[in-house]
C-alpha cells in the first residue's frame, strides 16, 4: 500500500528530508482508499489484534473491517447522520471504535474522539461547542450517567448509542443494530462525496491551560501520518505495532490506525482499565509486538520492572513522545532491552514535526530533527531566528507550503487561529534550542519556563536531574511566586517504592541536583505527592500545580 503514496527509498536523513514526497489523490477517503483497498488486495491480511485484561481477544482482517465499517455507515445513515454531522465517540479501547470511525469517514461525518473521563460539564461544553448530534459510548455506568446528565444542556444531541452491553432506556444498542445493518455501502458521489479539504476529525485538545480548543483535521490528515508510522515509529510491513493510547486523544490517530495500515503493519490493542506495567510487558511478549510507542511516563514505570524476566524477543523498535524523554530513562531502558528509544515531537495540530529517524544517532533528551515537509525554526521574542544554543519558541514556517496533515485551524475560533498562525508562521508555544548538529532540545511550554533571579530555567533539565536519583520515579518542576527572586524553583516528587518523604531526603535531592546541573537551578522547595496531575494523554498538568501554588505561596 505504501508504494501507492510514496515512491523511492532514502539513504540518509538529509535525503529523506529533501526528497520525501506523498502523492495525494483527489477526494482521498481513508476508509475507501486504504482499508477497502486492502480488503480487495489481501482480504485476510491482519489489521487489528485486540485483547483485554479479562483474557478475551479478537483479530480483525481488512475484509472484516470493510464489512463492519459498511454496516456502521449504514447504521449511522439510518439515524439521519449525514456528511458534516458531528458524532462523538467515547469508546476507550473497545474494538468497535475502529469500525465506528471508518464508517463515519465513509459517510463524511465529522468524528470527535473523546476520553471517558469527561464530566457532564465537559460533555455539555463539547456538545454545544461542536454541535454534536450523536454520542456513541462504551458500556460504562459512569460514562453513560455523565452523558445522560449532560442531555438537558445539549440541545443539538439527538441520539446516543452504547456498545458492549445491554442498552438502557433511551440508548440504542449499537452492537445489535450494526449486526443487523446491510454489509454493502456504496461510496457516495456528488454533493455527498468527501473532498480533501472537508473536515474529518475534530479533537478537543487536552487543555493544559484554559478551555480545550477544537482542532480541525481534514481528509488528507491520514497521509501525513505516513512519516509518523513508517519513518519515525519504523513499523514494518506484516508487523504488529502498539501505541499505548486511549482512543479519546490524538495519539491514537498517530499510532493506532492511519499510518500503520498504509505501511502494512497491523495494530495491537490492549484494552485495560488500570495500567499495570508487568501486565503490559506480558502482553507485548505474548502477542509478539514488533514496534512500540508510549509517552515517557510509561517508560518511567517500565524500567522499574526487571525487564529480563519478560519475553521481549519480538520487540525491535521503540519510540517516545508526549513529553521530553529524560536521559536516565533512555539509558536504563537501553540497558534492560538493548533498544534505543527514538524521540519525537508534535501536537494535536500536527503530525510528527520533529523526530529521531532511523538514519540518525539518537541524542538522549533531544527530540531529533525536523520531519520532511516541516520548515522548523527557533525564534526569539522579536521573531528573529535564534543562534545555536539559545532558547526560543518552536515555529513552523508555512509561507511556502503547509505540511501534509497539519490542522485547518480551530473550529469556531478564527481569532485564536490567527493569534497562533499568522504571516506564514505557526507558533507552537513550545520552547527549545538547537545544537550545533541541528538536533532540537525541548525546554518546556512557554508558560512552564521559570524566571528566577534573572535566569530562565526550563523544567525539563531539573526534572531530568532529579530522575537520575533512585528515589524519584516521577516529578514535575514548576515556579512559585517569590518576592525576592520573582519565582522560586519547586519540585513535586513521586517517590519510588522503599523511600520515605522527609527533610533528609529533601536535602539529599537538592544536593544531587546541584551536582548534576547548574547550582542556581536546584529546587528550593520539594514536595512529595502520591501522583501528579495529568491530562488523558499522559502529559503532566504543571498548570494545575502552579495554580495551587500561587494561592499557597503568594503573599
VEXVOKOL-343073 format. One record per residue: residue in three letters; x, y, z of N, C-alpha, C in turn. Coordinates in steps of 0.05 Angstrom, whole numbers, plus 5000, padded with zeros to 4 digits. Example, Ala and Ser with C-alpha at 12.3 -4.5 7.8 and 13.67 -1.06 7.14 Angstrom:
# VEXVOKOL-343073
ALA526448865156524649105156526449345156
SER525749555142527349795143525850015157
This chain:
# VEXVOKOL-343073
UNK501649765000500050005000501750255000
UNK504050245014505750475016506550584989
UNK507250404971508150484944506050644929
UNK503550624937501450774924501751074929
UNK502951144952503151424960506051534961
UNK507951354966510751444968512451264951
UNK514251374935516051214918518951274926
UNK520651074923523451114929524251034957
UNK526850994960528050934986530051154993
UNK530551185018532251405026534751305040
UNK537051425034539551325043540551465068
UNK539351695075540251855098538052035106
UNK538452165130536452355139536252585119
UNK538552675109538552905091537052835065
UNK537452595055536052505031532952495037
UNK532352395060529552365068528252645070
UNK529452825084528353095088527953245062
UNK529953215044529953365019528053244998
UNK527852984997526552854974523952704980
UNK523152685005520652545011518252695000
UNK516552554986514052674975511752474977
UNK509352574980506952404980505252474957
UNK504252274943502352314921499552324933
UNK498352554934495752584946493552554925
UNK491952354927489752314907487552534911
UNK486052574890483752754892481552614908
UNK480152764924477952654940478752404955
UNK481052424969482052194984480252135008
UNK479551885012477951805035479251545045
UNK480351565069481951345080480451085081
UNK477951095089476450845091476250695065
UNK475650835044475350715017478050655004
UNK479850855006482350844991484650695004
UNK484350625029486450465043485150205054
UNK483250235072482149995085480749815064
UNK478949925048477449765029479349655007
UNK481349805001483249704980484849474991
UNK485749485017487049255029485149015028
UNK482649065033480648845033480448715006
UNK480748874985480748764957483348624951
UNK485548744958488248634951488748374967
UNK488448394994489148175011486948155033
UNK484748025027482448025046483147915074
UNK484947725075485547605101487847745116
UNK488947965105491148095118490148195145
UNK491848155165491248235193491348535196
UNK489248645208489148935213489349005243
UNK487748865259487648925288487948655303
UNK489648665324489748455344488948585370
UNK486648505380485448625404485248425427
UNK485948515451485448355475484848535498
UNK483648415519483248575543484448445567
UNK484248575590485548465614484048225626
UNK481548175616480047945625480747685609
UNK482447715589483247485574481747445548
UNK479847615541478547605516480347705493
UNK480047605469481647705447480047675421
UNK480647855402479447835375481547935355
UNK481447825331483147915309481347995286
UNK481948225274480348315252482048335227
UNK481148225205482448255179481348505166
UNK482548585144481548825129478848765117
UNK478348525108475748465097473548485118
UNK474248405142472248435164471848735171
UNK473948885170473649175176472049315154
UNK472449225129470749335108467849275113
UNK467249025120464448945125463249095148
UNK464749105171463649235195463449545192
UNK465349655178465149945173462850015155
UNK462249845135459949875118457349865135
UNK457249665153454949635170454649875188
UNK456849975199456750205216455750445201
UNK456850485176455950705160452950695154
UNK451950455148449050425143447450485168
UNK448450395191447150445216446950745221
UNK449150885219449151175224447251315204
UNK447451235179445751355158442751315164
UNK442051075175439251025182438151205203
UNK439951325219439151505240439151795231
UNK439851835205439852105194442552245196
UNK444652095204447352215205448352245176
UNK449152475169450052535142452652685142
UNK453652735118456152885114456053145130
UNK458253185146458553425161457353415189
UNK455653215195454553195222456853105242
UNK456553195266458553135286457752915305
UNK459452715307458952475324461252435343
UNK460652425369462752385389462952095397
UNK465451995398465951715406467351715433
UNK466151585453467351555479467751255484
UNK469751145471469850855469472350725481
UNK473850875497476250755510477950615489
UNK478450355493480050195474478349965462
UNK475749995463473949785453474349765422
UNK474349515412474949475384472849605366
UNK470449655375468349785359469250065350
UNK471050185364471950455357472950465328
UNK474350255320475650265293473550255271
UNK471550085272469650085250467550305253
UNK467250415277465550655281466850885265
UNK469450925271470951135259470951115228
UNK471550875218471650835190468950875177
UNK466750795190464050835180463351125178
UNK464151285198463651575197465251705174
UNK467751605170469351715148467851665121
UNK466651425118465351355093462951535088
UNK461551615109459251795106460252085101
UNK462552145112463452425111462652575136
UNK461652435156461052565182463652635196
UNK463452825214465852915229465952755256
UNK468152605259468452445283469952605305
UNK468952585330470152725352470852515374
UNK473252405373474052225394474252365421
UNK473452235442473552365468474252165490
UNK475352265512476052105535473652035552
UNK473851805565471751715583471751865609
UNK473752035613473952175639472452445639
UNK470952495617469452745616467252755637
UNK466952985649464753025668462253125652
UNK459853135664457553245650458153525640
UNK459553685655460153965647461953955622
UNK463853775621465653755598464053665573
UNK462253485577460653385554458753595544
UNK457553745561455853975553457454175537
UNK459854235547461554435532462154335504
UNK462854075501463553965475461053945457
UNK458853855468456453835452455554095440
UNK455754305456454854575447456954705429
UNK459454675436461554805420461754685392
UNK461254425390461554295364458854235351
UNK456654275365454054205354453753905349
UNK454553745370454553455368451653345366
UNK451353165346448653055340448252785353
UNK450552635357450352365367452752295384
UNK452352135405454552035421454451725421
UNK456651605416456951305419458851265442
UNK457951125462459551085487459950795494
UNK462050735508462550475518460650415541
UNK460050155545458250075566459650105593
UNK459650345603460850405629458750575644
UNK457750485667455650625681456350925686
UNK458850975693459551255698459451425673
UNK460451315651460451465626457551515617
UNK455951305618453151335609451551535627
UNK452051525652450751715670451651995665
UNK454152035659455152305653453952415627
UNK453552235607452352315582449352395587
UNK448052235603445152285609444852555624
UNK446652605642446552845658447253095641
UNK448453055618449153275601446953335580
UNK445053155578442953185557441353435558
UNK440453505582438753745584440153995574
UNK442754005578444254245569445354225542
UNK444454015526445653965500443453945479
UNK442454175469440154175451440654045424
UNK443154025415443653905389443753605390
UNK444053485414444353195416441653055411
UNK441752885390439252745382439352445390
UNK441652315386441852025390444251965409
UNK443851745424446051635440445951335438
UNK448251215433448450925430450550815448
UNK450250565456452150435474453150185461
UNK455750125466456949885455457749695478
UNK457749445473458849255493457149195517
UNK454549245515452749185537449849225530
UNK448149165549445249195544444549495546
UNK443149585526442349865525440249935546
UNK440750155560438750255578436550405562
UNK434450475576432350635563433450895552
UNK432750945527433751195515436351155500
UNK437550925503440050865489439550655467
UNK440950695444440850505422443050285427
UNK442350035422444249815424445949815399
UNK448249925400449949955376450649685364
UNK451549495380452449235370450149085356
UNK447749095368445548955355444749085329
UNK444649345328443849485304445849465282
UNK448449465289450549435269450449155257
UNK450048955273449948675263447648645243
UNK445448785248443048765231443248935206
UNK445149125205445249305182446449175158
UNK445749275134446949155109449949185108
UNK451248995096454248995095455349125070
UNK453649225053454549375029453949665033
UNK455949835027455650125028456950245003
UNK455350374987456350494962457850754968
UNK460150784956461651034961459951274951
UNK459551474967457851704959459051854936
UNK457251974920458152134897456752404899
UNK457552584882456352854881456853004906
UNK454753144916455053314939455553154965
UNK454752894965455152734989458052624991
UNK459552644969462252534969464052724985
UNK466152614998468052775012470152884993
UNK471253124999473453234985475753285005
UNK478053324994480453325011480353535034
UNK479153765029479053975049476753955069
UNK475053765065472853715085474153635112
UNK472753715133473753645160472853355166
UNK474853195174474452915180474352855210
UNK476053005225476352965254476253235268
UNK475153245291475353465310476553365336
UNK478753465345479853385370479753625390
UNK478553575413478753775434481453725448
UNK483253925447485853885458485553835488
UNK487653705499487453625527487353855547
UNK488154095538487754325554489554345579
UNK492254365575493954415597493554695608
UNK492454875592491555135601488955205587
UNK487155335602484655435590482755225580
UNK480655315567478655125555479854985531
UNK479054735527480154585504479454725478
UNK481254715459480854825432479954595414
UNK478454665393477454465374479254465349
UNK480954265347482854245325481554105302
UNK481454245279480254135255482353995237
UNK481753745230483553585213482053485189
UNK483253515166481853455141482153165132
UNK480953095109481152815099483852735089
UNK485752925086488452855078490252805103
UNK489152855126490652815151492052545153
UNK490652315147491952055150494552035134
UNK494652165111497052155094499452285108
UNK498952485124501152605139502452415159
UNK500952205167502052015186503551785174
UNK504051795148505951605136508751645148
UNK509551895151512151955164512051855193
UNK509951915207509651825235510151525238
UNK508751375222508851085225511250955212
UNK511651005187513750865172516550965178
UNK516851225182519551335184520351435211
UNK518451445230519151515258518751265275
UNK516251155276515850915291517150665278
UNK517850695253519250485238517750225237
UNK515050235234513449995232514249845207
UNK513749585207514549435183512149295171
UNK512249245145510149105131509848825143
UNK507448755151506948495164507548495193
UNK508348715205509048725233506548775251
UNK507148815276505048875296505949105313
UNK504449325312505249565326503349635349
UNK504549725371502949815394503650095401
UNK501750275399501950545411500050535435
UNK501150605458499550595482498050855485
UNK495450845478493851085478490951025481
UNK489451185495486551165496485651285469
UNK483351185459482451275433481351565434
UNK481151675458480051945461481952165455
UNK484452115449486252335444487852275418
UNK489152485408490252475381492552275378
UNK493752195400495951995398494951735386
UNK492351675390491151435378491251455347
UNK490651695337490851735308493751715298
UNK495551795315498451775308499351475307
UNK498151305323499351045326497550805325
UNK494950845321493150605323491450565298
UNK492050705276490350665253491550755227
UNK492151015223492551125197495151045183
UNK497351155193499951095180500750805182
UNK500050675203500850395207499650215185
UNK497050255179495750085158496750155130
UNK497350415125498450485099501150345096
UNK502750325117505350195116505249895117
UNK502849785122502549485121502749355148
UNK502949505170503149385196500349355209
UNK499949135223497549115239497949275265
UNK495649335278495949475304494949295326
UNK496349305349495649155372494249335392
UNK492049245403490449405422490149245447
UNK491249355469490949235495488849405511
UNK486549285515484249435527484249385557
UNK485249575572485449545601484249785615
UNK483449755640482249975656484450105673
UNK486349945682488450045700491149965690
UNK492950155687495650095677497349945697
UNK498149705690499949545706502349475689
UNK504649585694507049545677507649255671
UNK507449085692508148805688506148675668
UNK503648745669501648625651502148715623
UNK502848965619503449075592505848925580
UNK507948885596510248745586509548455578
UNK507848325594507048055587505548045561
UNK503748245556502248245531504048305507
UNK505948475510507848525488509348275480
UNK510048115500511347865495509547655484
UNK507147625496505247415487504447445458
UNK503847695450502847735422505047805402
UNK507547835411509747885393509648155380
UNK509348365396509348635386512148705376
UNK512348825352514948885340515849175345
UNK513849355344514549645347512749765368
UNK513749945384512350045407512750345411
UNK510550475418510650765423509050835448
UNK510250995466508951065490510051335500
UNK508651465518509751715530511851655550
UNK513551845557515651795577514751685603
UNK512351765612511251665637511151365638
UNK510351245616510150945614512950825617
UNK514850935602517550825603518750855631
UNK518051065645519051105673518150885691
UNK515650775686514650555702515750285692
UNK516150265666517150005655519949945665
UNK521650155668524450105677524550035706
UNK522350055721522349965749522049665750
UNK521249545728520949245726523649125719
UNK523848865726526248715717525648625688
UNK526548775669525848735641526848465630
UNK528948355642530048105633528147875638
UNK526147915655524247695662522047665640
UNK521947845621519747845602520747765574
UNK519047635559519747545532519247785513
UNK521447925508521248165490522848115464
UNK523247855457524947795434523847915408
UNK521147935405520048035380520148345378
UNK520648475401520748765401523248865388
UNK522949035367525249125351525749425354
UNK523749585358524049865355522050015374
UNK523050215388521350355407521750655404
UNK519450795405519551095404518051215427
UNK518451465431517351605454516551895447
UNK514251985456513352255451511252325472
UNK510552575472508552665491509652875510
UNK512052815520513652995536516552925531
UNK518453095539521253035535522052775550
UNK523952635538524952395550527352455567
UNK527352385591529552425609531752225602
UNK534252315599536452135592536751895610
UNK536251925636536451695654534651475646
UNK532151535636530251335627531351205602
UNK532451365584533551255559535651035565
UNK537551105583539750925588538850675603
UNK537050705621536050465636534450275618
UNK532850395599531350225581533250085561
UNK535250225552537250105534538749875548
UNK539449915573540849705588539049465592
UNK536449505596534649285601533749135576
UNK533749275553532649155529534549145505
UNK536649315506538449345483537249515461
UNK534949645466533549805446533850105453
UNK534550265433534850555436532150675433
UNK531450855450528851005448529251245429
UNK527551255409527651465388525451675394
UNK526251915400524352115409523052255386
UNK520652365390519352525370517652745383
UNK516852935367515353165377513153235357
UNK510853305367508653415351506553515369
UNK504353595358502053695373499553575361
UNK497253615374494753535363494353675336
UNK495453915334495154075309496853965286
UNK498653775291500553695271500853385271
UNK502353285252503353015253506153035267
UNK507852825265510452855276511953075261
UNK512853275276514153505263517153495267
UNK518053365288520853335294521253055304
UNK523352925295523652645303526552545301
UNK527052335316529652195313528951955294
UNK529851985269529151795248531251575246
UNK530551355233532351115234535251165225
UNK535651365207538451415198540051565218
UNK538751665239540051845258540951705283
UNK543151805294544051715321542651875342
UNK541151735359539551885379541452025399
UNK540552265407541852405429539852415452
UNK540252255473538252225494537452505505
UNK534852555504533752805513533152995490
UNK534152935466533553105443531252995428
UNK529553175417527253095400528152995373
UNK530453085364531453005338531553235319
UNK530853185293530953395273528253415259
UNK527853635244525253675231524453455212
UNK521953385212520853195193520553325166
UNK520653165144520253275117517553415115
UNK517553645101515153805098514854015119
UNK516353985141516154185163518654365163
UNK518254615158520354815160520354925188
UNK522154815205522154885234524355085239
UNK523655285256525555475265525255525295
UNK527355615308527255715335527556015334
UNK525556165344525656455342525556585370
UNK526656825372526556975397523957135399
UNK523757295420521357445425520757655404
UNK522757725389522457925367521957795340
UNK521857525340521357385315523757325299
UNK526157375310528657315296529657035302
UNK530956905282532056635287534056645309
UNK533956445326535856425348538456295339
UNK540656385351543256265345543355995360
UNK545355835352545755565364545955595395
UNK544355425409544555425438542755615452
UNK541455795437539655995450536755895450
UNK535455925473532755825476530756025463
UNK528855915447526856075435524355895430
UNK522456005416519955865411520155695385
UNK519055455385518955295361516655405344
UNK517355465318515255545300515455385274
UNK513255365260513155235233512655455213
UNK514555485194514155675172512455545150
UNK510255675144508355555124507955735100
UNK509655935096509256125074509655985047
UNK511455785046511855645021510055405018
UNK509655255039507755035038506854965066
UNK504354865068503354765093503854465095
UNK505054375117505654085119503153915116
UNK503453695102501153505098500353395125
UNK497753415132496753315157496553535178
UNK497453775173497253995192494354085194
UNK493554185217490754255222489754485204
UNK487054515204485754715187484754945204
UNK485954985227485055195245483355095267
UNK482555265286480855195308477955255301
UNK476355045303473555075295472155285312
UNK470855465298469255675311470855885325
UNK473455905320475156095334477256205316
UNK476356375298478256485278480356665292
UNK479456805313481256985327483656835339
UNK483056605352485156445364486956325342
UNK485756235320487356125298489356335288
UNK488356575284490156785274492256885294
UNK491656835319493556915340495956735339
UNK495556475334497856285334498956225306
UNK497356295285498156235258497656485240
UNK499856635236499556885221502256945206
UNK501957095185504357175169506056935161
UNK504756715155506256475146507756335168
UNK507056385193508456255215506356135235
UNK506755885242505055765263506755755288
UNK505855875310507255885335506255655353
UNK508055475360507355245376506955305405
UNK508255515415508055565444510055405460
UNK511755235446513755075459516455195456
UNK518055175477520755295477522855075473
UNK524955135458527054945453529555085444
UNK531754935440534155045429535354845410
UNK537054935392538354765372541354745377
UNK542454505375545254475379546754505353
UNK549354475354551054525330550654315308
UNK549354085315548853875296546053895284
UNK544454095292541754125282539653965298
UNK540453845320538553705338537053915355
UNK534553865360532854045376532453925403
UNK532554105423532254025451530054185464
UNK528054035474525654155486526354275514
UNK525254515519525654645545523054645561
UNK520854695548518254695562516254875547
UNK513754865556511755055546512655335554
UNK511855525538512555805544511855875572
UNK509455785581508455845608509955685629
UNK511355475622512755305641515555405648
UNK516755565631519455665636519455845661
UNK521355785679521455925705523456155703
UNK522656395712524356625711525056695740
UNK527556625748528456655776531056805777
UNK531057035791533457205795534857265768
UNK533257315747534357395721535057155704
UNK534956915714535456665699532856565687
UNK533056435663530756295652531455995655
UNK529755855670530255575677528055395665
UNK528855215648526955025636526454795656
UNK523954715660523454505680524654235672
UNK524954185646525853915637528653845648
UNK530454045648533253985656533253915686
UNK531754055702531653995731530353725736
UNK528153675721526753415724528653185717
UNK530153225695532053015687534152955708
UNK535053175721537053145742535852985766
UNK533353055773532052915795531652625789
UNK530852565764530252285757532752105756
UNK535152225757537552065759537951955787
UNK536452065806536651965834534751725837
UNK535651515849533951265851531351305867
UNK531151515883528751555899526451665883
UNK527051775860525051925844523951755821
UNK521351705821520151555799518851745779
UNK517951985789516652175772516852445786
UNK516952665771516952925783516053145764
UNK515253365775514453605759515753845772
UNK517054005755518454245765516854485756
UNK516254665775514754905769515955145783
UNK515055385777515855615791513755715810
UNK514555795834512555905853513356195858
UNK511356365864511856645869513856695891
UNK515756885887517756945907518357245904
UNK518057395926518357685925521157765918
UNK523157615927525957685922526857605894
UNK526257355886527257245861525357255838
UNK522857335843520857325822519457055822
UNK520956845819519956575821522156405834
UNK521256205849523056005861522455735848
UNK524555575843524155315832523055125853
UNK520954985845519754785863519454525848
UNK519854305862519554035851517353885866
UNK515553775851513553585863514353305855
UNK514953145875516252885870514552645878
UNK514452445861513252185867515551995873
UNK515551875896517851705904517551425895
UNK519851305890519951015883519350855909
UNK518450605905517950435929520450415947
UNK520050415973522250385991523350646002
UNK522450875992523451136001521251286016
UNK522051436037520151576054520651866053
UNK518552036050518952326050520152426076
UNK521752636075522852746099524952956092
UNK525853116113527753326109530353226098
UNK531252996108533852886099533752826069
UNK531552716060531352646031531152906015
UNK529853106025529753366011532553476007
UNK534153476028536853586026538553416007
UNK538153156008539652975990538953025961
UNK536353065955535553115927536553395918
UNK536553585935537553855928540553845922
UNK541953705939544853675935545453525909
UNK543853325903544153175878543753355854
UNK541753515854541253695831543453895827
UNK544553995849546754195847549254065834
UNK549553805839551853665826551453615797
UNK548953545789548353455762548053695743
UNK546953915753546454145735547454395749
UNK546954625737547954885748546654925776
UNK548255005796547155025823544755205826
UNK544655425810542355605813539655475804
UNK539755245792537355115782536054925803
UNK537454885825536354685844533654765856
UNK531954575862529354645873529554725903
UNK528954975909529055065936526654955952
UNK524554875938522254755951521854475939
UNK521554275955520954005946518553905962
UNK516453825947514053705960513753425949
UNK512753245965512252965957509352915952
UNK508752765932505952705925505652415917
UNK503252315920502652035912502652005882
UNK501652215868501552215839501452505829
UNK502052545803502052805791499452845774
UNK498453085774496053125756496853105727
UNK495252965712495952925683493452955666
UNK493953015641491853015621491352725613
UNK489252675597488652395588490952295571
UNK492452475558494652385541497152325556
UNK497052355583499352285599501252515605
UNK500552755595502252985600501753095628
UNK503953175641503653295667502353565666
UNK500353615682498953875683500354055703
UNK502654175694504054355711502454595718
UNK500654675700498854905705497154855730
UNK496354615734494654555757496354585783
UNK498854495782500554525805501154815810
UNK501654975788502255255791499855405804
UNK497455335795495055475805494755435835
UNK495255185844495155135873497355285888
UNK499755285876502055405890501755715891
UNK500455825870500156115870498456205894
UNK496356045901494756105924496256055950
UNK497955845949499255755973501655935981
UNK503156015961505656155966505556455962
UNK503556555948503356845943502556995968
UNK504057185975503457345999502057605992
